[in-house]
Amino acid sequence: MTQADTKEVCPTFQRFAVRTSKTMQDLSIKAEQTKQEVAEQIKEVSKNFDAFKRQ
């Protein structure tokens, strides 16, 4: 690989790395949101179950 080839590969790899980083960040945010939603749903089910047991 010549120095010219290296210069062509680096920007391509950098774009790949930036896209990958952005994708990982987006997935991390989505995972946190989903985790919070599931926690809320579990809390709601728990309340409903407790109310049902008291009847």
CHARMM-style PDB file with segment names, atoms N, HN, CA, C and O in Angstrom:
ATOM      1  N   MET     1       0.860  -1.173   0.000  1.00  0.00      PROA
ATOM      2  CA  MET     1       0.000   0.000   0.000  1.00  0.00      PROA
ATOM      3  C   MET     1       0.902   1.230   0.000  1.00  0.00      PROA
ATOM      4  O   MET     1       1.811   1.346   0.822  1.00  0.00      PROA
ATOM      5  N   THR     2       0.648   2.125  -0.910  1.00  0.00      PROA
ATOM      6  HN  THR     2      -0.091   2.030  -1.578  1.00  0.00      PROA
ATOM      7  CA  THR     2       1.452   3.338  -0.997  1.00  0.00      PROA
ATOM      8  C   THR     2       0.894   4.395  -0.058  1.00  0.00      PROA
ATOM      9  O   THR     2      -0.188   4.244   0.509  1.00  0.00      PROA
ATOM     10  N   GLN     3       1.661   5.470   0.092  1.00  0.00      PROA
ATOM     11  HN  GLN     3       2.541   5.593  -0.369  1.00  0.00      PROA
ATOM     12  CA  GLN     3       1.206   6.565   0.956  1.00  0.00      PROA
ATOM     13  C   GLN     3      -0.082   7.187   0.399  1.00  0.00      PROA
ATOM     14  O   GLN     3      -0.956   7.590   1.166  1.00  0.00      PROA
ATOM     15  N   ALA     4      -0.197   7.263  -0.915  1.00  0.00      PROA
ATOM     16  HN  ALA     4       0.514   6.936  -1.538  1.00  0.00      PROA
ATOM     17  CA  ALA     4      -1.412   7.808  -1.536  1.00  0.00      PROA
ATOM     18  C   ALA     4      -2.617   6.921  -1.206  1.00  0.00      PROA
ATOM     19  O   ALA     4      -3.708   7.427  -0.940  1.00  0.00      PROA
ATOM     20  N   ASP     5      -2.418   5.602  -1.225  1.00  0.00      PROA
ATOM     21  HN  ASP     5      -1.532   5.192  -1.441  1.00  0.00      PROA
ATOM     22  CA  ASP     5      -3.505   4.685  -0.864  1.00  0.00      PROA
ATOM     23  C   ASP     5      -3.940   4.905   0.579  1.00  0.00      PROA
ATOM     24  O   ASP     5      -5.133   4.886   0.883  1.00  0.00      PROA
ATOM     25  N   THR     6      -2.975   5.111   1.463  1.00  0.00      PROA
ATOM     26  HN  THR     6      -2.006   5.126   1.217  1.00  0.00      PROA
ATOM     27  CA  THR     6      -3.275   5.334   2.878  1.00  0.00      PROA
ATOM     28  C   THR     6      -4.117   6.585   3.055  1.00  0.00      PROA
ATOM     29  O   THR     6      -5.043   6.596   3.866  1.00  0.00      PROA
ATOM     30  N   LYS     7      -3.812   7.633   2.315  1.00  0.00      PROA
ATOM     31  HN  LYS     7      -3.060   7.625   1.656  1.00  0.00      PROA
ATOM     32  CA  LYS     7      -4.584   8.878   2.422  1.00  0.00      PROA
ATOM     33  C   LYS     7      -6.026   8.671   1.961  1.00  0.00      PROA
ATOM     34  O   LYS     7      -6.942   9.297   2.494  1.00  0.00      PROA
ATOM     35  N   GLU     8      -6.231   7.804   0.982  1.00  0.00      PROA
ATOM     36  HN  GLU     8      -5.487   7.296   0.549  1.00  0.00      PROA
ATOM     37  CA  GLU     8      -7.585   7.531   0.504  1.00  0.00      PROA
ATOM     38  C   GLU     8      -8.357   6.663   1.494  1.00  0.00      PROA
ATOM     39  O   GLU     8      -9.564   6.838   1.660  1.00  0.00      PROA
ATOM     40  N   VAL     9      -7.681   5.741   2.144  1.00  0.00      PROA
ATOM     41  HN  VAL     9      -6.700   5.599   2.010  1.00  0.00      PROA
ATOM     42  CA  VAL     9      -8.337   4.833   3.077  1.00  0.00      PROA
ATOM     43  C   VAL     9      -8.716   5.562   4.354  1.00  0.00      PROA
ATOM     44  O   VAL     9      -9.803   5.334   4.886  1.00  0.00      PROA
ATOM     45  N   CYS    10      -7.864   6.422   4.853  1.00  0.00      PROA
ATOM     46  HN  CYS    10      -6.981   6.607   4.421  1.00  0.00      PROA
ATOM     47  CA  CYS    10      -8.115   7.091   6.131  1.00  0.00      PROA
ATOM     48  C   CYS    10      -9.433   7.864   6.153  1.00  0.00      PROA
ATOM     49  O   CYS    10     -10.216   7.666   7.081  1.00  0.00      PROA
ATOM     50  N   PRO    11      -9.721   8.733   5.183  1.00  0.00      PROA
ATOM     51  CA  PRO    11     -11.010   9.437   5.230  1.00  0.00      PROA
ATOM     52  C   PRO    11     -12.198   8.475   5.166  1.00  0.00      PROA
ATOM     53  O   PRO    11     -13.222   8.702   5.809  1.00  0.00      PROA
ATOM     54  N   THR    12     -12.055   7.411   4.393  1.00  0.00      PROA
ATOM     55  HN  THR    12     -11.222   7.226   3.870  1.00  0.00      PROA
ATOM     56  CA  THR    12     -13.126   6.421   4.312  1.00  0.00      PROA
ATOM     57  C   THR    12     -13.324   5.761   5.664  1.00  0.00      PROA
ATOM     58  O   THR    12     -14.453   5.610   6.131  1.00  0.00      PROA
ATOM     59  N   PHE    13     -12.223   5.370   6.289  1.00  0.00      PROA
ATOM     60  HN  PHE    13     -11.306   5.493   5.910  1.00  0.00      PROA
ATOM     61  CA  PHE    13     -12.321   4.746   7.608  1.00  0.00      PROA
ATOM     62  C   PHE    13     -12.869   5.731   8.631  1.00  0.00      PROA
ATOM     63  O   PHE    13     -13.667   5.357   9.490  1.00  0.00      PROA
ATOM     64  N   GLN    14     -12.446   6.979   8.542  1.00  0.00      PROA
ATOM     65  HN  GLN    14     -11.798   7.283   7.844  1.00  0.00      PROA
ATOM     66  CA  GLN    14     -12.944   7.989   9.484  1.00  0.00      PROA
ATOM     67  C   GLN    14     -14.455   8.158   9.345  1.00  0.00      PROA
ATOM     68  O   GLN    14     -15.159   8.263  10.349  1.00  0.00      PROA
ATOM     69  N   ARG    15     -14.955   8.184   8.122  1.00  0.00      PROA
ATOM     70  HN  ARG    15     -14.383   8.098   7.306  1.00  0.00      PROA
ATOM     71  CA  ARG    15     -16.407   8.292   7.919  1.00  0.00      PROA
ATOM     72  C   ARG    15     -17.112   7.077   8.516  1.00  0.00      PROA
ATOM     73  O   ARG    15     -18.148   7.206   9.168  1.00  0.00      PROA
ATOM     74  N   PHE    16     -16.535   5.893   8.285  1.00  0.00      PROA
ATOM     75  HN  PHE    16     -15.693   5.788   7.756  1.00  0.00      PROA
ATOM     76  CA  PHE    16     -17.094   4.670   8.858  1.00  0.00      PROA
ATOM     77  C   PHE    16     -17.107   4.754  10.383  1.00  0.00      PROA
ATOM     78  O   PHE    16     -18.104   4.416  11.021  1.00  0.00      PROA
ATOM     79  N   ALA    17     -16.005   5.201  10.958  1.00  0.00      PROA
ATOM     80  HN  ALA    17     -15.195   5.475  10.440  1.00  0.00      PROA
ATOM     81  CA  ALA    17     -15.900   5.285  12.416  1.00  0.00      PROA
ATOM     82  C   ALA    17     -16.905   6.283  12.982  1.00  0.00      PROA
ATOM     83  O   ALA    17     -17.518   6.023  14.017  1.00  0.00      PROA
ATOM     84  N   VAL    18     -17.078   7.414  12.316  1.00  0.00      PROA
ATOM     85  HN  VAL    18     -16.580   7.625  11.475  1.00  0.00      PROA
ATOM     86  CA  VAL    18     -18.031   8.426  12.786  1.00  0.00      PROA
ATOM     87  C   VAL    18     -19.457   7.885  12.689  1.00  0.00      PROA
ATOM     88  O   VAL    18     -20.250   8.050  13.615  1.00  0.00      PROA
ATOM     89  N   ARG    19     -19.782   7.238  11.564  1.00  0.00      PROA
ATOM     90  HN  ARG    19     -19.137   7.104  10.811  1.00  0.00      PROA
ATOM     91  CA  ARG    19     -21.129   6.662  11.415  1.00  0.00      PROA
ATOM     92  C   ARG    19     -21.379   5.584  12.466  1.00  0.00      PROA
ATOM     93  O   ARG    19     -22.457   5.518  13.057  1.00  0.00      PROA
ATOM     94  N   THR    20     -20.375   4.747  12.691  1.00  0.00      PROA
ATOM     95  HN  THR    20     -19.500   4.801  12.211  1.00  0.00      PROA
ATOM     96  CA  THR    20     -20.511   3.677  13.681  1.00  0.00      PROA
ATOM     97  C   THR    20     -20.698   4.262  15.068  1.00  0.00      PROA
ATOM     98  O   THR    20     -21.534   3.790  15.839  1.00  0.00      PROA
ATOM     99  N   SER    21     -19.925   5.287  15.388  1.00  0.00      PROA
ATOM    100  HN  SER    21     -19.246   5.671  14.762  1.00  0.00      PROA
ATOM    101  CA  SER    21     -20.031   5.935  16.695  1.00  0.00      PROA
ATOM    102  C   SER    21     -21.416   6.544  16.879  1.00  0.00      PROA
ATOM    103  O   SER    21     -22.017   6.412  17.945  1.00  0.00      PROA
ATOM    104  N   LYS    22     -21.920   7.205  15.851  1.00  0.00      PROA
ATOM    105  HN  LYS    22     -21.432   7.312  14.985  1.00  0.00      PROA
ATOM    106  CA  LYS    22     -23.251   7.819  15.907  1.00  0.00      PROA
ATOM    107  C   LYS    22     -24.321   6.745  16.082  1.00  0.00      PROA
ATOM    108  O   LYS    22     -25.252   6.910  16.870  1.00  0.00      PROA
ATOM    109  N   THR    23     -24.186   5.655  15.351  1.00  0.00      PROA
ATOM    110  HN  THR    23     -23.429   5.520  14.711  1.00  0.00      PROA
ATOM    111  CA  THR    23     -25.143   4.557  15.469  1.00  0.00      PROA
ATOM    112  C   THR    23     -25.131   3.983  16.878  1.00  0.00      PROA
ATOM    113  O   THR    23     -26.190   3.734  17.454  1.00  0.00      PROA
ATOM    114  N   MET    24     -23.949   3.772  17.436  1.00  0.00      PROA
ATOM    115  HN  MET    24     -23.089   3.975  16.968  1.00  0.00      PROA
ATOM    116  CA  MET    24     -23.846   3.237  18.797  1.00  0.00      PROA
ATOM    117  C   MET    24     -24.458   4.207  19.805  1.00  0.00      PROA
ATOM    118  O   MET    24     -25.126   3.787  20.749  1.00  0.00      PROA
ATOM    119  N   GLN    25     -24.230   5.494  19.602  1.00  0.00      PROA
ATOM    120  HN  GLN    25     -23.687   5.835  18.835  1.00  0.00      PROA
ATOM    121  CA  GLN    25     -24.809   6.501  20.495  1.00  0.00      PROA
ATOM    122  C   GLN    25     -26.340   6.473  20.396  1.00  0.00      PROA
ATOM    123  O   GLN    25     -27.030   6.510  21.415  1.00  0.00      PROA
ATOM    124  N   ASP    26     -26.860   6.407  19.184  1.00  0.00      PROA
ATOM    125  HN  ASP    26     -26.299   6.377  18.357  1.00  0.00      PROA
ATOM    126  CA  ASP    26     -28.316   6.344  18.985  1.00  0.00      PROA
ATOM    127  C   ASP    26     -28.910   5.093  19.639  1.00  0.00      PROA
ATOM    128  O   ASP    26     -29.961   5.159  20.276  1.00  0.00      PROA
ATOM    129  N   LEU    27     -28.231   3.959  19.476  1.00  0.00      PROA
ATOM    130  HN  LEU    27     -27.377   3.906  18.958  1.00  0.00      PROA
ATOM    131  CA  LEU    27     -28.715   2.717  20.087  1.00  0.00      PROA
ATOM    132  C   LEU    27     -28.687   2.798  21.609  1.00  0.00      PROA
ATOM    133  O   LEU    27     -29.585   2.291  22.281  1.00  0.00      PROA
ATOM    134  N   SER    28     -27.664   3.431  22.140  1.00  0.00      PROA
ATOM    135  HN  SER    28     -26.935   3.844  21.594  1.00  0.00      PROA
ATOM    136  CA  SER    28     -27.548   3.586  23.590  1.00  0.00      PROA
ATOM    137  C   SER    28     -28.695   4.434  24.136  1.00  0.00      PROA
ATOM    138  O   SER    28     -29.279   4.106  25.169  1.00  0.00      PROA
ATOM    139  N   ILE    29     -29.012   5.517  23.442  1.00  0.00      PROA
ATOM    140  HN  ILE    29     -28.537   5.783  22.603  1.00  0.00      PROA
ATOM    141  CA  ILE    29     -30.121   6.392  23.853  1.00  0.00      PROA
ATOM    142  C   ILE    29     -31.438   5.627  23.773  1.00  0.00      PROA
ATOM    143  O   ILE    29     -32.259   5.700  24.688  1.00  0.00      PROA
ATOM    144  N   LYS    30     -31.639   4.895  22.680  1.00  0.00      PROA
ATOM    145  HN  LYS    30     -30.972   4.837  21.936  1.00  0.00      PROA
ATOM    146  CA  LYS    30     -32.871   4.116  22.507  1.00  0.00      PROA
ATOM    147  C   LYS    30     -32.988   3.043  23.591  1.00  0.00      PROA
ATOM    148  O   LYS    30     -34.078   2.803  24.111  1.00  0.00      PROA
ATOM    149  N   ALA    31     -31.883   2.405  23.929  1.00  0.00      PROA
ATOM    150  HN  ALA    31     -30.997   2.599  23.507  1.00  0.00      PROA
ATOM    151  CA  ALA    31     -31.899   1.375  24.974  1.00  0.00      PROA
ATOM    152  C   ALA    31     -32.280   1.977  26.319  1.00  0.00      PROA
ATOM    153  O   ALA    31     -33.042   1.370  27.072  1.00  0.00      PROA
ATOM    154  N   GLU    32     -31.768   3.148  26.629  1.00  0.00      PROA
ATOM    155  HN  GLU    32     -31.150   3.641  26.017  1.00  0.00      PROA
ATOM    156  CA  GLU    32     -32.102   3.809  27.896  1.00  0.00      PROA
ATOM    157  C   GLU    32     -33.586   4.180  27.934  1.00  0.00      PROA
ATOM    158  O   GLU    32     -34.245   4.007  28.960  1.00  0.00      PROA
ATOM    159  N   GLN    33     -34.106   4.689  26.821  1.00  0.00      PROA
ATOM    160  HN  GLN    33     -33.571   4.829  25.988  1.00  0.00      PROA
ATOM    161  CA  GLN    33     -35.530   5.032  26.759  1.00  0.00      PROA
ATOM    162  C   GLN    33     -36.396   3.787  26.952  1.00  0.00      PROA
ATOM    163  O   GLN    33     -37.382   3.816  27.689  1.00  0.00      PROA
ATOM    164  N   THR    34     -36.025   2.710  26.291  1.00  0.00      PROA
ATOM    165  HN  THR    34     -35.224   2.687  25.692  1.00  0.00      PROA
ATOM    166  CA  THR    34     -36.781   1.463  26.404  1.00  0.00      PROA
ATOM    167  C   THR    34     -36.718   0.930  27.829  1.00  0.00      PROA
ATOM    168  O   THR    34     -37.716   0.442  28.359  1.00  0.00      PROA
ATOM    169  N   LYS    35     -35.557   1.023  28.440  1.00  0.00      PROA
ATOM    170  HN  LYS    35     -34.746   1.420  28.009  1.00  0.00      PROA
ATOM    171  CA  LYS    35     -35.395   0.579  29.829  1.00  0.00      PROA
ATOM    172  C   LYS    35     -36.340   1.351  30.752  1.00  0.00      PROA
ATOM    173  O   LYS    35     -36.975   0.762  31.626  1.00  0.00      PROA
ATOM    174  N   GLN    36     -36.430   2.660  30.557  1.00  0.00      PROA
ATOM    175  HN  GLN    36     -35.914   3.138  29.847  1.00  0.00      PROA
ATOM    176  CA  GLN    36     -37.321   3.480  31.379  1.00  0.00      PROA
ATOM    177  C   GLN    36     -38.787   3.121  31.130  1.00  0.00      PROA
ATOM    178  O   GLN    36     -39.578   3.041  32.069  1.00  0.00      PROA
ATOM    179  N   GLU    37     -39.143   2.905  29.867  1.00  0.00      PROA
ATOM    180  HN  GLU    37     -38.501   2.970  29.104  1.00  0.00      PROA
ATOM    181  CA  GLU    37     -40.522   2.537  29.537  1.00  0.00      PROA
ATOM    182  C   GLU    37     -40.902   1.200  30.177  1.00  0.00      PROA
ATOM    183  O   GLU    37     -41.999   1.057  30.717  1.00  0.00      PROA
ATOM    184  N   VAL    38     -40.002   0.234  30.117  1.00  0.00      PROA
ATOM    185  HN  VAL    38     -39.111   0.350  29.679  1.00  0.00      PROA
ATOM    186  CA  VAL    38     -40.275  -1.076  30.711  1.00  0.00      PROA
ATOM    187  C   VAL    38     -40.404  -0.947  32.226  1.00  0.00      PROA
ATOM    188  O   VAL    38     -41.272  -1.580  32.827  1.00  0.00      PROA
ATOM    189  N   ALA    39     -39.552  -0.137  32.846  1.00  0.00      PROA
ATOM    190  HN  ALA    39     -38.847   0.377  32.357  1.00  0.00      PROA
ATOM    191  CA  ALA    39     -39.633   0.070  34.296  1.00  0.00      PROA
ATOM    192  C   ALA    39     -40.986   0.668  34.677  1.00  0.00      PROA
ATOM    193  O   ALA    39     -41.587   0.268  35.674  1.00  0.00      PROA
ATOM    194  N   GLU    40     -41.463   1.625  33.884  1.00  0.00      PROA
ATOM    195  HN  GLU    40     -40.974   1.950  33.075  1.00  0.00      PROA
ATOM    196  CA  GLU    40     -42.780   2.223  34.141  1.00  0.00      PROA
ATOM    197  C   GLU    40     -43.895   1.184  33.987  1.00  0.00      PROA
ATOM    198  O   GLU    40     -44.825   1.141  34.792  1.00  0.00      PROA
ATOM    199  N   GLN    41     -43.795   0.358  32.961  1.00  0.00      PROA
ATOM    200  HN  GLN    41     -43.039   0.393  32.307  1.00  0.00      PROA
ATOM    201  CA  GLN    41     -44.812  -0.674  32.737  1.00  0.00      PROA
ATOM    202  C   GLN    41     -44.825  -1.681  33.886  1.00  0.00      PROA
ATOM    203  O   GLN    41     -45.891  -2.111  34.326  1.00  0.00      PROA
ATOM    204  N   ILE    42     -43.652  -2.053  34.363  1.00  0.00      PROA
ATOM    205  HN  ILE    42     -42.786  -1.704  34.005  1.00  0.00      PROA
ATOM    206  CA  ILE    42     -43.575  -2.994  35.487  1.00  0.00      PROA
ATOM    207  C   ILE    42     -44.179  -2.367  36.734  1.00  0.00      PROA
ATOM    208  O   ILE    42     -44.891  -3.029  37.489  1.00  0.00      PROA
ATOM    209  N   LYS    43     -43.891  -1.088  36.946  1.00  0.00      PROA
ATOM    210  HN  LYS    43     -43.313  -0.550  36.333  1.00  0.00      PROA
ATOM    211  CA  LYS    43     -44.456  -0.388  38.104  1.00  0.00      PROA
ATOM    212  C   LYS    43     -45.986  -0.376  38.019  1.00  0.00      PROA
ATOM    213  O   LYS    43     -46.668  -0.606  39.017  1.00  0.00      PROA
ATOM    214  N   GLU    44     -46.516  -0.109  36.831  1.00  0.00      PROA
ATOM    215  HN  GLU    44     -45.961   0.077  36.019  1.00  0.00      PROA
ATOM    216  CA  GLU    44     -47.970  -0.063  36.629  1.00  0.00      PROA
ATOM    217  C   GLU    44     -48.601  -1.440  36.852  1.00  0.00      PROA
ATOM    218  O   GLU    44     -49.637  -1.552  37.505  1.00  0.00      PROA
ATOM    219  N   VAL    45     -47.982  -2.469  36.315  1.00  0.00      PROA
ATOM    220  HN  VAL    45     -47.140  -2.377  35.783  1.00  0.00      PROA
ATOM    221  CA  VAL    45     -48.492  -3.829  36.497  1.00  0.00      PROA
ATOM    222  C   VAL    45     -48.468  -4.194  37.977  1.00  0.00      PROA
ATOM    223  O   VAL    45     -49.400  -4.821  38.481  1.00  0.00      PROA
ATOM    224  N   SER    46     -47.416  -3.808  38.661  1.00  0.00      PROA
ATOM    225  HN  SER    46     -46.659  -3.300  38.251  1.00  0.00      PROA
ATOM    226  CA  SER    46     -47.305  -4.095  40.091  1.00  0.00      PROA
ATOM    227  C   SER    46     -48.431  -3.425  40.871  1.00  0.00      PROA
ATOM    228  O   SER    46     -49.020  -4.036  41.763  1.00  0.00      PROA
ATOM    229  N   LYS    47     -48.731  -2.166  40.537  1.00  0.00      PROA
ATOM    230  HN  LYS    47     -48.253  -1.670  39.813  1.00  0.00      PROA
ATOM    231  CA  LYS    47     -49.843  -1.454  41.192  1.00  0.00      PROA
ATOM    232  C   LYS    47     -51.165  -2.180  40.938  1.00  0.00      PROA
ATOM    233  O   LYS    47     -51.953  -2.398  41.859  1.00  0.00      PROA
ATOM    234  N   ASN    48     -51.394  -2.551  39.680  1.00  0.00      PROA
ATOM    235  HN  ASN    48     -50.754  -2.374  38.932  1.00  0.00      PROA
ATOM    236  CA  ASN    48     -52.634  -3.240  39.317  1.00  0.00      PROA
ATOM    237  C   ASN    48     -52.745  -4.587  40.027  1.00  0.00      PROA
ATOM    238  O   ASN    48     -53.827  -4.973  40.469  1.00  0.00      PROA
ATOM    239  N   PHE    49     -51.643  -5.288  40.132  1.00  0.00      PROA
ATOM    240  HN  PHE    49     -50.764  -4.975  39.772  1.00  0.00      PROA
ATOM    241  CA  PHE    49     -51.641  -6.590  40.793  1.00  0.00      PROA
ATOM    242  C   PHE    49     -51.950  -6.430  42.281  1.00  0.00      PROA
ATOM    243  O   PHE    49     -52.729  -7.199  42.845  1.00  0.00      PROA
ATOM    244  N   ASP    50     -51.335  -5.424  42.917  1.00  0.00      PROA
ATOM    245  HN  ASP    50     -50.703  -4.799  42.459  1.00  0.00      PROA
ATOM    246  CA  ASP    50     -51.600  -5.170  44.338  1.00  0.00      PROA
ATOM    247  C   ASP    50     -53.077  -4.820  44.561  1.00  0.00      PROA
ATOM    248  O   ASP    50     -53.685  -5.292  45.522  1.00  0.00      PROA
ATOM    249  N   ALA    51     -53.643  -4.009  43.695  1.00  0.00      PROA
ATOM    250  HN  ALA    51     -53.149  -3.625  42.915  1.00  0.00      PROA
ATOM    251  CA  ALA    51     -55.053  -3.632  43.808  1.00  0.00      PROA
ATOM    252  C   ALA    51     -55.940  -4.863  43.624  1.00  0.00      PROA
ATOM    253  O   ALA    51     -56.947  -5.010  44.317  1.00  0.00      PROA
ATOM    254  N   PHE    52     -55.579  -5.731  42.712  1.00  0.00      PROA
ATOM    255  HN  PHE    52     -54.761  -5.612  42.149  1.00  0.00      PROA
ATOM    256  CA  PHE    52     -56.348  -6.951  42.466  1.00  0.00      PROA
ATOM    257  C   PHE    52     -56.292  -7.878  43.685  1.00  0.00      PROA
ATOM    258  O   PHE    52     -57.298  -8.485  44.051  1.00  0.00      PROA
ATOM    259  N   LYS    53     -55.113  -7.986  44.312  1.00  0.00      PROA
ATOM    260  HN  LYS    53     -54.296  -7.492  44.015  1.00  0.00      PROA
ATOM    261  CA  LYS    53     -54.964  -8.858  45.488  1.00  0.00      PROA
ATOM    262  C   LYS    53     -55.816  -8.376  46.660  1.00  0.00      PROA
ATOM    263  O   LYS    53     -56.299  -9.188  47.449  1.00  0.00      PROA
ATOM    264  N   ARG    54     -56.005  -7.063  46.780  1.00  0.00      PROA
ATOM    265  HN  ARG    54     -55.613  -6.403  46.139  1.00  0.00      PROA
ATOM    266  CA  ARG    54     -56.764  -6.493  47.897  1.00  0.00      PROA
ATOM    267  C   ARG    54     -58.270  -6.711  47.759  1.00  0.00      PROA
ATOM    268  O   ARG    54     -59.007  -6.534  48.730  1.00  0.00      PROA
ATOM    269  N   GLN    55     -58.729  -7.085  46.593  1.00  0.00      PROA
ATOM    270  HN  GLN    55     -58.131  -7.229  45.805  1.00  0.00      PROA
ATOM    271  CA  GLN    55     -60.182  -7.264  46.379  1.00  0.00      PROA
ATOM    272  C   GLN    55     -60.696  -8.525  47.024  1.00  0.00      PROA
ATOM    273  OT1 GLN    55     -61.887  -8.821  46.938  1.00  0.00      PROA
TER     274      GLN     55
END
